[in-house]
Amino acid sequence: MAIARFPSLVMDCPDPAALAAFYGALLDWKVTVSEGWAEIRADYGQCICFQQVHGYTPPVWPGQDVPQQMHLDVMVDDLDAAGAAVLALGASKHAHQPGESFRVFLDPAGHPFCLCVN
């Protein structure tokens, strides 16, 4: 028996509203913002939350001096089109690209995430 229906992921960041706007646009999810906190929510209930951390230090990937702590894999149909779209939203493409079926980007707060195709 499941205890919960949907897990939520909470990401530390310097500006919760900005990061929620980025991921809300990427996933087409509703954005809700309050003081020091923001969240995006899918129509079916899945939620990603963003909490403000003063003195936030972004991960340094692929090194482990400041570990990535987590990352999102976002499934897409077309890597080139999706890559252009996330760049337009404020992401940056990481110089280190270790695979052919995915591409590594950094969100506006520096968290690595991957665009992936099957």
C-alpha positions as CSV (number, residue, x, y, z in Angstrom):
1,M,0.0,0.0,0.0
2,A,1.4,3.4,-1.0
3,I,1.6,6.1,1.7
4,A,1.7,9.0,-0.8
5,R,0.5,9.5,-4.3
6,F,3.1,11.9,-5.7
7,P,6.6,12.7,-4.5
8,S,7.8,16.3,-4.6
9,L,11.3,17.3,-5.3
10,V,12.6,20.4,-3.5
11,M,15.5,22.3,-5.0
12,D,17.7,24.8,-3.1
13,C,18.3,28.0,-5.2
14,P,19.0,31.7,-4.8
15,D,15.7,32.9,-6.5
16,P,12.8,30.5,-6.2
17,A,10.4,32.6,-8.4
18,A,12.9,32.7,-11.3
19,L,13.7,29.0,-11.1
20,A,10.0,28.1,-10.9
21,A,9.3,30.3,-14.0
22,F,12.0,28.5,-15.9
23,Y,10.8,24.9,-15.0
24,G,7.2,26.0,-15.2
25,A,7.7,27.1,-18.8
26,L,9.8,24.1,-19.7
27,L,7.2,21.6,-18.4
28,D,4.1,23.8,-19.0
29,W,3.1,23.5,-15.3
30,K,1.3,26.1,-13.1
31,V,3.7,28.3,-11.1
32,T,2.9,29.5,-7.5
33,V,5.2,31.9,-5.7
34,S,5.4,33.0,-2.1
35,E,8.2,34.6,0.1
36,G,11.3,32.5,-0.2
37,W,9.4,29.6,-1.9
38,A,7.9,28.7,-5.2
39,E,6.4,25.6,-6.8
40,I,5.3,24.2,-10.1
41,R,2.5,21.7,-10.3
42,A,1.2,19.5,-13.1
43,D,-2.5,19.1,-13.8
44,Y,-2.2,15.5,-12.4
45,G,-0.7,16.7,-9.1
46,Q,3.1,16.2,-9.5
47,C,5.0,19.0,-7.9
48,I,8.5,20.5,-7.9
49,C,9.4,23.0,-5.2
50,F,12.1,25.7,-5.0
51,Q,13.3,27.1,-1.7
52,Q,15.5,30.1,-1.2
53,V,18.9,29.5,0.3
54,H,21.0,32.6,1.1
55,G,24.7,32.1,0.0
56,Y,23.6,29.3,-2.4
57,T,26.5,27.7,-4.2
58,P,25.6,26.0,-7.5
59,P,27.0,22.5,-8.2
60,V,30.1,22.1,-10.3
61,W,29.5,19.3,-12.8
62,P,31.0,16.8,-13.7
63,G,33.4,17.3,-10.9
64,Q,32.5,16.6,-7.3
65,D,34.1,19.6,-5.5
66,V,30.5,20.9,-5.2
67,P,28.4,17.8,-6.0
68,Q,25.3,18.1,-8.2
69,Q,23.1,16.7,-5.3
70,M,20.3,15.9,-7.8
71,H,19.3,16.4,-11.4
72,L,16.3,16.1,-13.6
73,D,16.0,14.0,-16.8
74,V,13.4,15.5,-19.1
75,M,12.2,13.3,-22.0
76,V,11.9,15.0,-25.3
77,D,11.1,14.0,-28.9
78,D,13.8,16.2,-30.6
79,L,17.1,17.1,-28.8
80,D,17.9,20.0,-31.1
81,A,14.4,21.7,-30.8
82,A,14.2,21.1,-27.1
83,G,17.8,22.4,-26.6
84,A,17.0,25.6,-28.5
85,A,13.8,26.0,-26.4
86,V,15.6,25.6,-23.0
87,L,18.3,28.0,-24.1
88,A,15.6,30.6,-24.9
89,L,14.2,30.0,-21.4
90,G,17.5,30.9,-19.8
91,A,19.4,27.6,-19.5
92,S,23.0,27.2,-20.7
93,K,24.5,24.1,-22.4
94,H,27.3,22.5,-20.5
95,A,30.6,22.1,-22.3
96,H,30.9,18.5,-21.1
97,Q,28.5,16.3,-23.1
98,P,29.2,12.6,-22.3
99,G,26.5,10.9,-24.3
100,E,24.7,10.8,-27.7
101,S,21.1,10.2,-26.5
102,F,21.0,13.1,-24.1
103,R,22.3,16.6,-23.6
104,V,23.4,18.3,-20.4
105,F,22.2,21.8,-19.6
106,L,22.4,24.0,-16.5
107,D,19.2,25.7,-15.3
108,P,19.4,29.5,-14.4
109,A,20.6,28.6,-10.8
110,G,23.3,26.2,-12.1
111,H,21.6,22.8,-11.5
112,P,22.5,20.3,-14.2
113,F,19.6,18.7,-16.0
114,C,19.4,16.5,-19.1
115,L,17.2,16.5,-22.2
116,C,16.9,12.8,-23.2
117,V,15.5,10.8,-26.0
118,N,14.7,7.1,-25.9
